[in-house]
Amino acid sequence: MTGPLNIGFDTVMQDAMSFQQKLAAGARTLHELGDTDFGATPREEVWRDGKVVLYRFRGEQAPTAKTPLLICYALVNRPYMVDLQADRSMVRNLLALGQDVYIIDWGYPDRSDRFLTLEDYIERFLGGAIDHLRDAHGLDAVNLLGVCQGGTFSLCYAALHPERIRNLVTMVTPVDFHTDDNMLSNWTREMDVDLFVDTLGNVPADMMNLCYLTLKPWRLFVQKYVGLVDILDDRKAVEDFLRMEKWIFDSPDQAGEAFRQFVKQFYQGNGFVNGGVTIGDQEVHLGLVEMPVLNIYAEQDHLVPPSASRPMRDLVGTGDYSELSFRGGHIGIYVSGRAQKEVPTAIHEWLKARSR
């Protein structure tokens, strides 16, 4: 006997029984799980300015690279995405290849940070971490890897202080903020950001998360949780799922003044393309980015579409510009199996070819 969709009664019963078994297995799995940890690699604090901390990662072997590599992550999420777990760690793979890897952790801004500006983040914090590495290693310049908004910060710093950056790597970094397929930009362009920040002070993390989730509502609100049922009897898969969920919702608030400046200068003003980006009293010109640049973007990125990243080629002043397209999305570029094989090796080989 079949219904109007040509689905037999036996099939429906089998699916219902399978679903029930998965739920029962899931109850056992969740009962057995402890806290979901994150971070696969030992690290130590080497420098601090208030809530902002610079960490050095420790691999199983001493680094062979003579120039340290500093990772500058975005403000909107926690930086442990690049070291999420042992089999999903860009950091772990870079260390295994011989890189000396550091990361800047922005911390969790509170009301006392309401008036931090882009100058604080780029000159004081990022610049302070870079100066510490230069002094600690006795070098004039270090290698810098900027991720997403952290890539935008890194471009600004490299343009203002090109003598301090030996090689620049950017990942899923927006440069042209006014491409037609950039939904986040289209939402933000007509925003009254002055009213927004003057009313709220710092921007709540939950509000930011809701905005990002509604960019793909079916996938992020429904589909992934329906799909969770299929893995409830697999403890490791459930741990992986929960670890990712923890990262997604472990988001800091945004310092209000820095948020105001970033939205106005980049999302609304498209300052890298049109000009007008100022950090403190200094104007940023990407033509002064003359060190070697490797720009990595994700082909299926819904937050930073390739069209937003590729214009970097025509804006930076370097004669040594390389581009790598990755077949995946904004998060997959850090954690997918393909990314673990391709991205750290590409970064290492590119840096190695430019080592001195």
C-alpha positions in Angstrom: 0.0 0.0 0.0 1.4 3.4 -1.0 0.3 7.0 -0.4 0.0 9.9 -2.8 3.8 10.4 -2.7 4.3 6.8 -3.7 5.9 6.0 -0.4 5.0 2.5 1.0 3.7 1.9 4.5 6.7 -0.4 5.2 9.1 2.3 4.2 7.4 4.8 6.6 7.5 2.3 9.4 11.2 1.5 8.8 12.1 5.2 8.8 10.1 5.8 12.0 11.9 2.9 13.7 15.3 4.1 12.5 14.6 7.6 13.8 13.5 6.3 17.2 16.6 4.2 17.4 18.8 7.2 16.6 17.1 9.3 19.3 17.6 6.5 21.8 21.3 6.2 20.8 21.6 10.0 21.0 20.3 10.0 24.6 23.0 7.6 25.6 25.7 9.4 23.7 24.8 12.8 25.2 24.7 11.3 28.7 28.2 9.9 28.2 29.7 13.1 26.9 31.7 15.4 29.1 32.6 19.0 28.4 33.6 19.6 24.8 37.1 21.0 24.7 38.8 22.9 21.9 42.3 23.7 21.0 44.7 20.9 20.0 48.1 22.6 20.5 49.9 23.7 23.6 50.5 27.4 23.8 52.0 30.0 26.1 51.4 33.6 26.7 54.3 35.8 25.6 52.8 39.3 25.6 49.7 41.1 26.9 48.1 44.5 26.6 44.9 44.6 28.8 42.6 41.9 27.5 44.6 41.3 24.3 47.1 38.4 24.6 49.8 37.1 22.2 50.3 33.3 22.3 53.1 31.2 20.9 52.1 27.7 19.9 54.4 24.8 20.8 54.8 22.0 18.3 56.3 18.5 18.7 59.5 19.7 17.1 61.4 23.0 17.1 60.5 25.4 14.3 62.8 25.5 11.3 61.5 28.8 9.9 63.6 31.8 11.0 60.8 34.3 10.7 57.8 34.0 13.0 54.3 33.8 11.6 51.6 35.8 13.4 48.0 35.0 12.9 45.6 37.9 13.1 42.0 36.7 13.4 38.7 38.7 13.2 37.1 40.4 16.1 33.7 38.7 15.7 34.7 35.1 16.6 37.2 33.4 18.8 40.5 32.6 17.1 40.6 29.0 18.2 38.9 28.1 14.9 42.4 27.7 13.4 43.3 25.2 16.1 39.9 23.6 16.7 40.9 20.0 17.3 43.8 17.6 16.5 42.5 16.6 13.1 41.2 20.0 12.2 44.0 22.4 13.1 45.7 24.7 10.6 48.1 25.6 13.4 49.1 22.0 14.1 49.8 21.5 10.4 51.9 24.7 10.1 53.9 23.7 13.1 54.6 20.2 11.7 55.9 21.9 8.5 58.4 23.9 10.6 56.6 27.3 11.0 57.0 29.3 14.2 53.3 30.2 14.8 51.8 32.9 17.1 48.3 34.2 17.4 46.7 37.3 18.8 43.7 36.8 21.0 41.5 39.9 21.2 39.7 38.7 24.4 36.1 39.7 25.3 35.4 43.4 25.3 33.2 44.8 28.0 31.8 48.2 28.8 35.2 49.6 29.6 36.3 49.0 26.0 33.3 50.9 24.5 35.6 53.6 23.0 38.4 51.4 21.6 39.0 52.5 18.0 40.4 50.9 14.9 43.7 52.7 15.8 43.7 50.8 19.1 43.2 47.5 17.4 45.6 48.0 14.5 48.4 50.2 15.9 48.3 49.5 19.6 47.3 45.8 19.8 48.4 44.3 16.5 51.3 46.7 16.2 52.3 46.0 19.8 52.3 42.2 19.2 54.4 42.7 16.0 56.9 44.9 17.8 57.2 42.3 20.6 58.0 39.6 18.0 60.5 41.8 16.2 62.3 42.5 19.4 62.1 38.9 20.7 63.5 37.5 17.5 65.9 40.3 16.6 64.2 40.9 13.3 63.2 44.0 11.4 60.0 42.3 10.0 57.8 39.3 10.6 55.4 37.2 8.5 51.7 38.1 9.0 48.6 35.9 8.3 45.3 37.9 8.4 42.0 36.0 8.5 38.7 37.6 7.4 38.4 41.0 9.2 41.9 40.2 10.6 43.1 40.3 7.0 41.6 43.8 6.6 43.5 44.9 9.7 46.6 43.2 8.4 46.4 45.1 5.1 46.0 48.3 6.9 49.0 47.6 9.1 51.1 46.5 6.2 50.3 49.6 4.3 51.2 51.9 7.2 54.3 49.9 8.2 55.6 48.0 5.2 59.1 47.8 6.6 57.8 45.6 9.5 56.1 42.9 7.4 58.2 40.6 5.4 55.5 38.5 3.8 51.7 39.0 4.0 49.2 36.1 3.7 45.4 36.9 3.7 42.6 34.4 4.0 39.0 35.0 3.1 39.7 38.7 3.3 37.3 41.3 1.9 38.8 44.2 -0.1 35.9 45.4 -2.3 33.0 45.6 0.1 30.4 46.7 -2.6 30.2 43.6 -4.8 26.6 42.7 -5.8 26.8 39.2 -4.2 28.0 40.4 -0.8 24.7 40.1 1.1 26.2 41.2 4.4 27.4 44.4 2.8 24.1 45.1 1.1 22.4 44.8 4.6 24.9 47.2 6.2 25.2 50.0 3.6 22.0 51.8 4.6 22.4 51.2 8.3 22.3 54.2 10.7 25.4 53.0 12.5 25.6 56.2 14.6 22.2 55.6 16.1 23.0 51.9 16.5 26.2 52.4 18.5 25.0 55.5 20.4 22.0 53.4 21.6 23.7 50.1 22.4 27.3 51.1 23.2 29.0 47.8 22.5 27.4 45.6 19.9 26.0 42.4 21.6 27.4 39.1 20.3 24.0 37.5 20.1 22.8 40.2 17.8 25.8 39.7 15.5 25.3 35.9 15.5 21.7 36.3 14.6 22.7 38.4 11.6 25.2 35.9 10.4 22.8 33.0 10.8 20.0 34.7 8.9 22.3 34.9 5.8 21.6 31.2 5.3 18.5 30.5 7.5 17.4 27.1 6.2 20.9 25.7 6.4 21.9 27.2 9.8 18.5 27.2 11.6 17.0 23.9 10.4 19.0 21.6 8.1 22.1 21.1 10.3 20.0 20.2 13.3 17.8 17.8 11.3 21.1 16.3 10.1 22.3 15.9 13.6 19.9 13.0 14.1 21.9 10.9 11.6 25.0 11.1 13.7 23.6 10.7 17.2 24.9 7.2 17.5 28.5 8.3 16.6 30.1 9.8 19.7 33.1 11.4 17.8 30.8 13.0 15.2 28.6 14.4 18.0 31.6 15.8 19.7 32.8 17.4 16.5 29.3 18.9 16.0 29.2 20.3 19.5 32.7 21.7 19.3 31.7 23.6 16.2 28.5 24.8 17.8 30.4 26.0 20.8 32.7 28.1 18.5 29.8 29.6 16.6 28.1 30.9 19.7 31.2 31.8 21.7 31.4 35.2 20.2 32.6 38.4 21.9 30.7 41.6 22.0 32.1 44.3 19.6 33.7 47.5 20.9 31.2 50.1 19.8 33.5 52.8 18.4 35.6 50.4 16.4 32.5 48.8 15.0 31.2 52.2 14.0 34.4 53.1 12.2 34.7 49.7 10.5 31.1 49.8 9.1 31.5 53.4 7.9 34.9 53.1 6.3 34.6 49.7 4.8 31.0 48.4 4.4 29.6 51.8 3.6 32.5 53.8 2.2 34.3 50.9 0.5 37.5 52.6 1.5 40.1 50.3 0.1 38.6 50.8 -3.4 37.4 54.4 -3.1 40.0 55.8 -0.7 39.3 57.4 2.7 40.4 54.7 5.1 42.1 56.4 8.0 43.6 54.8 11.1 44.1 57.5 13.6 45.4 60.4 11.6 47.0 58.2 9.0 45.5 57.5 5.6 45.8 53.9 4.3 46.9 53.3 0.7 47.1 49.7 -0.4 49.6 50.7 -3.0 52.1 50.9 -0.2 51.7 47.1 0.4 54.9 46.2 -1.5 56.0 43.1 0.3 55.0 39.6 -1.2 51.3 38.9 -0.8 49.5 35.5 -0.9 45.7 35.9 -1.1 43.6 32.8 -0.3 39.9 32.9 -0.9 37.1 30.3 -0.7 35.0 29.7 -3.8 31.8 29.0 -2.0 32.2 31.7 0.7 28.8 33.4 1.5 30.4 35.9 3.9 33.4 37.0 1.8 32.6 36.0 -1.8 35.5 35.6 -4.2 34.5 38.8 -6.0 35.2 40.7 -2.8 38.7 39.3 -2.3 40.1 39.1 -5.9 40.3 42.9 -6.5 43.3 42.9 -4.1 45.5 42.0 -7.0 44.9 45.5 -8.6 45.1 47.5 -5.4 48.3 46.3 -3.7 51.6 47.7 -4.8 53.6 44.5 -4.7 55.1 42.9 -7.8 55.0 39.5 -6.0 51.3 38.7 -5.7 49.9 35.2 -5.6 46.4 33.9 -5.4 45.0 30.6 -4.2 41.3 29.6 -4.6 40.0 26.9 -2.3 37.0 24.8 -3.1 34.9 25.2 0.0 33.3 27.8 2.2 34.2 30.4 4.8 34.6 27.9 7.6 35.6 24.9 5.6 38.8 26.7 4.6 40.0 26.1 8.2 38.5 22.8 9.2 37.6 20.6 6.2 39.7 17.5 5.4 40.7 19.1 2.1 41.8 22.3 3.8 44.0 20.4 6.2 45.8 18.8 3.2 46.0 21.9 1.0 46.0 25.2 2.8 48.9 24.9 5.4 51.2 23.3 2.8 50.4 26.1 0.3 51.2 28.7 3.0 54.4 27.0 4.1 55.7 26.4 0.6 55.0 30.0 -0.4 56.7 31.4 2.7 59.7 29.0 2.3 60.2 30.2 -1.3 60.5 33.8 0.1 62.6 33.1 3.2 65.9 34.9 3.5 
